[in-house]
Amino acid sequence: MTTTKSAPTTGSDRILNFSAGPSTLPESVLRQAQQDLWNIDGSGIGILEHSHRGKVFDRVIDEAVADCRTVAGISDDYTILFLQGGASLQFGMIPLNFLTAGRTADYADTGVWAKKAMKEAQKIGSVHCAFDGSASGYDHTPDGTETTCTPDAAYFHYCTNNTIYGTQYPAPPTTDAPLIADMSSDIFSRPIDVDAHAMIYAGAQKNLGPAGCTLVIIRKDFLQTASRDTITMLDYFAHAANGSRLNTPPTFAIYVMGLVFKWILDQGGLATMRTRNAEKAALLYTAIDNSGGFYRPVSKTRCRSHMNVTFRTPNEALDEAFLQEAKTHEMSGLKGHRDVGGLRASIYNAFPRAGCAALAQLMSDFAARKG
Ligand SMILES: Cc1ncc(COP(=O)(O)O)c(C=O)c1O
């Protein structure tokens, strides 16, 4: 049995955090935030204490928007917003703003989060379930032949990466309707076809920063079609008109997101993220595939996630034994979601490749001993 410890940085007192979110952030971002918490930009005031209307925060939010555009190649046709209420509030805001009377919205149900989004829309208006993944235990995202679309739908909503099951769309679905994506668990993990979408949103706490902020990227002509009847805090148009500062925004979360955007750019951008993430995921999928059937993957091969790698050992007792061994290797957060069971390794952008290698090694050793 390999006993090598595998902390993310040499001499670090931190362990390998495979949590599905909130999750591992880049070390350089955390170090910068430590400094700026005390005194940012030589202002004598820490980032937590600055007014959201002052010059320092103007700089922070303006750079965050600009860097976000650069990271994903987002044109001026799109507005970038930093909102609160998590991705879950978007589930309600989207139909409130865009599911207008007489229209139907299409939803692909690829699991818990996609279904929650659909259920919120059902409270507001007419919804068509364009794909029902429940029949196959949410083990895949649909290919082109499995989806049925409503003519002239208000929009088509899908979830690019299903955190709980470890399934991921290899490419955006095809539809004539405005496409809306929940990218909470894979945003900026690979290049994005922004122009294929009317709107993209993501809770920050996996690939972008701390919980408490949701990134929303919305096409301006689509925004123009929003209903203005809703209360102000749920009105995208009002948020856009006020540059995400309709009220006091989550200043610290926006600040950290800005640092994460700079980190992505420093690393080489989304193409680098894609290559790294594919390599990291491949280490774990290889361990699964080479285990002679000891590990059973949850997701179909075609749509395996590069962010959440889900698998089971032959039984629950072995799942538990694996978790206990992982603990002795300074690995945490590997328990599968309660709806799926088994094991789940969440390996977002900032999770180190060495951590994936260490887990793959443990998986192979464990299978050899228990198989
Ligand atoms: C894909 C996806 N969408 C939405 C959510 C809900 O996010 P929040 O907790 O920010 O509302 C999650 C949370 O894990 C998620 O994984």
Ligand as a Chemical Component Dictionary entry (heavy atoms), coordinates in Angstrom:
data_LIG
# 
_chem_comp.id                   LIG 
_chem_comp.type                 NON-POLYMER 
_chem_comp.pdbx_formal_charge   0 
_chem_comp.three_letter_code    LIG 
# 
loop_
_chem_comp_atom.comp_id 
_chem_comp_atom.atom_id 
_chem_comp_atom.alt_atom_id 
_chem_comp_atom.type_symbol 
_chem_comp_atom.charge 
_chem_comp_atom.model_Cartn_x 
_chem_comp_atom.model_Cartn_y 
_chem_comp_atom.model_Cartn_z 
_chem_comp_atom.pdbx_ordinal 
LIG C1 C1 C 0 -25.107 22.392 -11.423 1  
LIG C2 C2 C 0 -25.608 23.119 -10.219 2  
LIG N1 N1 N 0 -26.574 24.032 -10.364 3  
LIG C3 C3 C 0 -27.049 24.717 -9.308  4  
LIG C4 C4 C 0 -26.566 24.497 -8.041  5  
LIG C5 C5 C 0 -27.132 25.289 -6.889  6  
LIG O1 O1 O 0 -26.246 26.287 -6.579  7  
LIG P1 P1 P 0 -26.466 27.302 -5.368  8  
LIG O2 O2 O 0 -26.198 26.541 -4.114  9  
LIG O3 O3 O 0 -25.481 28.385 -5.657  10 
LIG O4 O4 O 0 -27.868 27.793 -5.423  11 
LIG C6 C6 C 0 -25.537 23.561 -7.848  12 
LIG C7 C7 C 0 -24.991 23.338 -6.492  13 
LIG O5 O5 O 0 -24.159 22.497 -6.268  14 
LIG C8 C8 C 0 -25.063 22.859 -8.965  15 
LIG O6 O6 O 0 -24.086 21.945 -8.836  16 
# 
loop_
_chem_comp_bond.comp_id 
_chem_comp_bond.atom_id_1 
_chem_comp_bond.atom_id_2 
_chem_comp_bond.value_order 
_chem_comp_bond.pdbx_ordinal 
LIG C1 C2 SING 1  
LIG C2 N1 SING 2  
LIG C2 C8 DOUB 3  
LIG N1 C3 DOUB 4  
LIG C3 C4 SING 5  
LIG C4 C5 SING 6  
LIG C4 C6 DOUB 7  
LIG C5 O1 SING 8  
LIG O1 P1 SING 9  
LIG P1 O2 DOUB 10 
LIG P1 O3 SING 11 
LIG P1 O4 SING 12 
LIG C6 C7 SING 13 
LIG C6 C8 SING 14 
LIG C7 O5 DOUB 15 
LIG C8 O6 SING 16 
# 
